[in-house]
Amino acid sequence: MSLFHLAPLLISFVIALVLVWPVRYLANKYNITDSPAPRKVHDKIIPLMGGVAVFLAFIITTILLWNRLLDGVIEAKHLIGIIIASIIIMIGGILDDKFNLRARYQILFPIIATIVVIVSGIGIKYITNPLGGFIHFDEFKILLFWYDGLPYYFTVFADLFTFAWLMGMMYVTKLLDGLDGLASGIGVIGSFIIYFVSLFWDIANSATSILALIVAGSLLGFLIWNWHPAKIFLGEGGSVFIGFILGVLAIISGGKIATALLVMGIPILDVAWVIIRRVFFNHGRIAQADRKHLHHRLLDTGLSHRQTVIFLYVITGIFGLVSISQQTMGKLTTLGILVLFMAILAYILVKKTSKQQSID
């Protein structure tokens, strides 16, 4: 890694590492904390709002390296859109951490943030067709307005696909944030995978690679504090921000949606299974929390907190690395293998935990 790439990583790492301390102090001072509960794995009060330090490290480093990030593919309006959307996410997260907002109010902030990003011009304009060529989503446009000499369109299919993609990614990482260091560590791995993808497929020294390293450094600085036993949690804003920024990076790196799906494959499949189980089997609400996530089941088999997190790191890293040099068909094949792996793992864990419960 050259100094050109090392600088954004180190700058964001140091800023996040330093900023966690005052953020932690403020969270404790204003009682923005998470208390122990039966479905939770921690046994003492832990401050929230750690995502604020990640967010600030990302924003500060982005501003410091602003000119290096304007490479023609990424424009100033894109960065402004990302920053405004991130602010909205953090405001919603802090309010939820403090006042425990109802789900219908929580979702407003990710929705508004996603719309801001789309209006800024970031969108999934096409995906690679496994049979050859591309599938375009940007052919049907509706002109909304002109601003500063630039037209702004509602690109129907592209914008709807982008909206669904970013909302899905945000709620995957939100639900993933159940163990110390899990969501933040997966975010680090995802950022580095997108960085390596940018080296393989994008132009040399692209802004995408720099942004990915800024995200990785910001999360690494926080992870020092968030590693088990955690001294601070991400909070609502931080967990949602990770999914948001990874989703955006996947888009601006050239529509590497399949790569992001492989990196986040285990959490996505876990969330999908949890939603299906809650709706069709338990007849409960989707937002109702429980201890049936994959990481909870791994804990129930006897793995320690750190062993569970490292196991999920390794699986995420393997599938992410495999995807780097693959074409679309290879990624789809790997995704099929991932689904099969998840199904087998889930079956083994359910059988093992059920056997232990019957013995108890």
Long-range contacts (C-beta under 8 A, 24 or more apart in sequence): 4-205, 5-195, 5-205, 5-209, 5-210, 5-213, 7-65, 8-61, 8-65, 8-210, 8-213, 8-214, 8-217, 9-213, 9-214, 9-216, 9-217, 9-220, 10-217, 11-61, 11-64, 11-65, 11-214, 11-217, 12-57, 12-58, 12-60, 12-61, 12-213, 12-214, 12-215, 12-216, 12-217, 12-218, 12-221, 13-57, 13-217, 13-218, 13-220, 13-221, 14-221, 15-56, 15-57, 15-60, 15-61, 15-218, 15-221, 16-53, 16-54, 16-56, 16-57, 16-217, 16-218, 16-219, 16-220, 16-221, 16-222, 17-221, 17-222, 17-224, 17-225, 18-221, 19-52, 19-53, 19-56, 19-57, 19-221, 20-50, 20-53, 20-221, 20-222, 20-224, 20-225, 20-232, 23-49, 23-50, 23-52, 23-53, 23-232, 24-49, 24-50, 24-225, 24-231, 24-232, 27-97, 27-232, 27-235, 30-98, 32-94, 32-97, 32-98, 32-235, 34-233, 39-289, 39-290, 39-291, 41-178, 41-179, 41-180, 41-296, 41-299, 41-305, 42-180, 42-229, 42-230, 46-230, 46-231, 46-232, 46-233, 47-231, 47-232, 47-233, 48-97, 48-232, 48-233, 48-234, 48-235, 48-236, 49-93, 49-94, 49-97, 49-232, 49-235, 49-237, 49-238, 50-222, 50-225, 50-226, 50-232, 50-233, 50-234, 50-235, 50-238, 51-90, 51-93, 51-222, 51-234, 51-235, 51-236, 51-237, 51-238, 51-239, 51-240, 51-241, 51-242, 52-90, 52-94, 52-235, 52-237, 52-238, 53-218, 53-221, 53-222, 54-184, 54-218, 54-219, 54-221, 54-222, 54-234, 54-238, 54-241, 54-242, 55-86, 55-89, 55-90, 55-218, 55-237, 55-238, 55-241, 57-214, 57-217, 57-218, 57-221, 57-222, 58-86, 58-214, 58-215, 58-218, 58-245, 59-83, 59-86, 61-214, 61-217, 61-218, 62-211, 62-214, 65-210, 65-214, 68-207, 68-210, 69-207, 69-210, 69-211, 70-207, 71-203, 71-205, 71-206, 71-207, 73-202, 73-203, 73-206, 73-207, 73-208, 73-252, 74-207, 74-208, 74-211, 74-252, 75-121, 77-120, 77-121, 77-150, 78-120, 78-121, 78-122, 78-252, 80-120, 81-116, 81-117, 81-119, 81-120, 81-121, 81-122, 82-117, 82-120, 82-122, 82-245, 82-248, 84-116, 84-120, 85-112, 85-113, 85-114, 85-116, 85-117, 85-120, 85-244, 86-113, 86-241, 86-244, 86-245, 88-112, 88-113, 88-116, 89-113, 89-170, 89-237, 89-240, 89-241, 89-244, 90-237, 90-241, 91-237, 92-236, 92-237, 92-240, 93-235, 93-236, 93-237, 93-238, 93-239, 93-240, 93-241, 94-235, 94-236, 94-237, 96-235, 96-236, 96-237, 97-235, 97-236, 97-237, 103-287, 106-236, 109-240, 110-166, 110-167, 110-170, 110-171, 110-240, 110-244, 111-167, 113-244, 114-162, 114-163, 114-166, 114-167, 114-170, 114-244, 115-163, 117-162, 117-166, 117-248, 118-159, 118-162, 118-163, 119-152, 121-152, 122-162, 122-248, 122-251, 122-252, 123-155, 123-158, 123-159, 123-161, 123-162, 123-251, 124-158, 124-161, 124-162, 124-165, 124-251, 124-255, 124-257, 125-155, 125-158, 125-255, 126-255, 127-255, 127-257, 127-258, 128-255, 128-258, 128-327, 128-328, 129-328, 130-328, 130-329, 130-332, 137-161, 162-251, 165-247, 165-250, 165-251, 165-257, 166-243, 166-244, 166-247, 166-248, 168-247, 168-268, 169-243, 169-244, 169-246, 169-247, 169-250, 169-260, 169-264, 170-240, 170-243, 170-244, 170-247, 171-240, 171-243, 171-271, 172-243, 172-264, 172-267, 172-268, 172-271, 173-239, 173-240, 173-242, 173-243, 173-246, 173-264, 173-267, 174-236, 174-239, 174-240, 174-243, 175-267, 175-270, 175-271, 175-274, 175-293, 176-239, 176-267, 176-270, 176-271, 177-233, 177-234, 177-238, 177-239, 178-293, 178-295, 178-296, 179-228, 179-295, 179-299, 179-305, 179-308, 179-309, 180-226, 180-227, 180-228, 180-229, 180-230, 180-305, 180-309, 181-223, 181-226, 181-227, 181-228, 181-230, 181-309, 182-295, 182-309, 182-312, 183-234, 183-238, 183-239, 183-242, 184-219, 184-222, 184-223, 184-226, 184-234, 184-238, 184-242, 185-219, 185-223, 185-309, 185-313, 186-242, 186-263, 186-264, 186-267, 186-312, 186-313, 186-316, 187-215, 187-219, 187-242, 187-245, 187-246, 188-216, 188-219, 188-220, 188-223, 189-263, 189-313, 189-316, 189-317, 189-320, 190-246, 190-260, 190-263, 190-264, 190-316, 190-320, 191-215, 191-216, 191-219, 191-246, 191-249, 192-216, 193-259, 193-263, 193-320, 193-321, 193-323, 193-324, 194-246, 194-249, 194-250, 194-253, 194-256, 194-259, 194-260, 194-263, 196-321, 196-324, 197-253, 197-256, 197-259, 197-323, 197-324, 198-253, 200-324, 200-325, 201-253, 201-254, 201-256, 202-253, 202-254, 207-252, 208-249, 208-252, 208-253, 208-254, 211-249, 211-252, 212-249, 212-253, 215-245, 215-246, 215-249, 228-305, 228-306, 228-309, 258-323, 258-328, 258-331, 258-332, 258-335, 259-320, 259-323, 259-324, 259-331, 261-331, 261-335, 262-319, 262-320, 262-322, 262-323, 262-331, 262-334, 262-335, 262-338, 263-316, 263-319, 263-320, 263-323, 264-316, 265-316, 265-319, 265-335, 265-338, 265-339, 265-342, 266-294, 266-312, 266-315, 266-316, 266-319, 266-338, 266-342, 269-338, 269-339, 269-342, 270-294, 270-342, 273-346, 294-345, 294-346, 294-349, 297-346, 297-349, 297-350, 297-353, 298-349, 300-349, 300-353, 300-356, 301-349, 301-352, 301-353, 301-356, 315-341
